[in-house]
Amino acid sequence: MKKRVLKLSLIVGGALLMLSGCGHSSGASNQNKQTLNLMQTATLTTLDSTNQATLPEFNTLVNTTEGLYRLNSKDQPVPAMATKIVKPTKNGTQYVFHIRKNAKWSNGDPVLASDFEYAWKRAMNPANKPVYTYIFSGIKNADAINNGKKS
């Protein structure tokens, strides 16, 4: 019985794999388009990066957003929106990031330092019921904000 199920699974899996390569192109106008279709394992409840808490939401955000750095194939940070990996200054208390000049939002607007500032402040705002405020621990005033001692 187990062998029959395994064989059937392999046949169905192989057929699906072959069929996944089948597609329809409507001509030369589609040759320059690039599309990636991904399947999720569950319904997404939010794409708010402040409040996402499930693996499907996290995976979607990882696949659709970019931060200052990304991990390479060896899980080492490399520049993404940042122009380089920065070293701390002022006795390890200050980091100065420079954003790539060609960094743009999907509508073509440039990505600015104020966009990162807004996102971090929004992620710490108790009114947004943030989930992961602890990751900001170590940033000036983050713990006081998280504990309601500062706005």
N, C-alpha and C positions, 0 to 999 in steps of 0.2 A: 504494500500500500504506500509506504513512504517513498519507494523508488518511483512509483507512478506519479505521485504528487510532485516530486522533484523534477521528473522528465517534463510533466505538463508545465510546471513553472518555468523551466528553461526554454521550452518551445514558445510559450506566451511572451516571456521576457525578450527572447530573440526577435520575435515578430514585432513587438512594440519598438524595439531598438531600430529595426530596419525601417519601419513605418515612420519613425520620428525624423528620418532623413528626407522623407518625401515632402515636397512642397510645391507651391505654384508661384511662378514668377510672371508678372504681366509685362515683361519686356525691359528695355534698357533703362527706363526711368527709375526702376527699383534697384539698379546695380550699385548705386552709391549709398543706399540706405542700409543701416545696420540695426538689427532688432534682436534683442535678447528676451526670450520668454522664460519666466521662472514660475514654478508652481509652489504654492504654500501648503503647509500641512494642516492649517486651521484658519478660521476666520480672523482677520485682523481687527482688533478692537480700537486701535489708535495708531497713528503714525506721528504722534507728538513725541519728539525725542525726550521730552521732560518726563513723560508718564509711561512710556513703553515698558512692559514688564514680562512679556512672553517671548519665547524663542522665535516664533514666526515674525513678530514685529521687529525684534532686534535684527534678524537676518535681512528683512526688507530694508531697514534703515541703513545697514552696513552696505547693501547693494545699491542704494540710491543716494547716499550722501558721502561727503568727504570732509575730513577734518584737517588739522594742521599737518598731521603725520598719518601714514598708513603702515601696515606691517608688510614686509617683503616675504618671499618664500621661505626664509629662515626665521620668521617671526621677529625680525629686527625692525625697529622704526626707521622709516625713510621719509623724506619730505613729500607732502601731498600738496596742500594749499600753501604751506610754508616753503620758502626758497631753500632752506637748509635746516639741519638739526642745530639748535642753538644751545649754547652753554650758559649756565646761570651767571649773573653778575651780582655785584653788591653783596658779597659773602653768601651767595647762593639764594638770595631772596628775590631776585628779579630776573625775568626772562623777557627778551625782546624778540618778537617774531616779525618777520617780513613776509608778506603774502605775495605769491606770484603775481606779476603784472597781468597775466592772461587769465587769471581766475575769474570766472563769470558765473552768474546764476543762470538758470535755464532760460530766462527771458532776455539774457544778454547784458544785464546790469553787472557792473564790477562787484566782486566780493570785497568788502571793506573790513578793517579792524573793528569798526563799530558793530558789524554783524556778529562777530564772535563775542564782543562785550555784551550785546543784547541777549544772545543765547545763554551765556553763562549766568547773567543776572536773572533771566527768566527761569532758568533751571533751579535757582535758589529761592525763588519767590514762593512763600508758603501758600499764597492764593492759588497757585497752579497745582497744588498738591503733588509736588515732585517726589519721585520714587528714589532717586539715586543721589541725594544731596551729600552723602558721606564721601563720594569720590572727590569732592571739592575740599575736603579736609587738608589742611596744609597751605591753602591759599589764604592770603591775608583777609581776615574778618569772616571767612566762610563758616567756621565753627560757631562764632557768635551769632551770625545770621541764622544758621540752622537751629540754634538753641533759643531763638527769639529775643536775643539780647541786643541785636542791631537790626536796622531795616535794610 
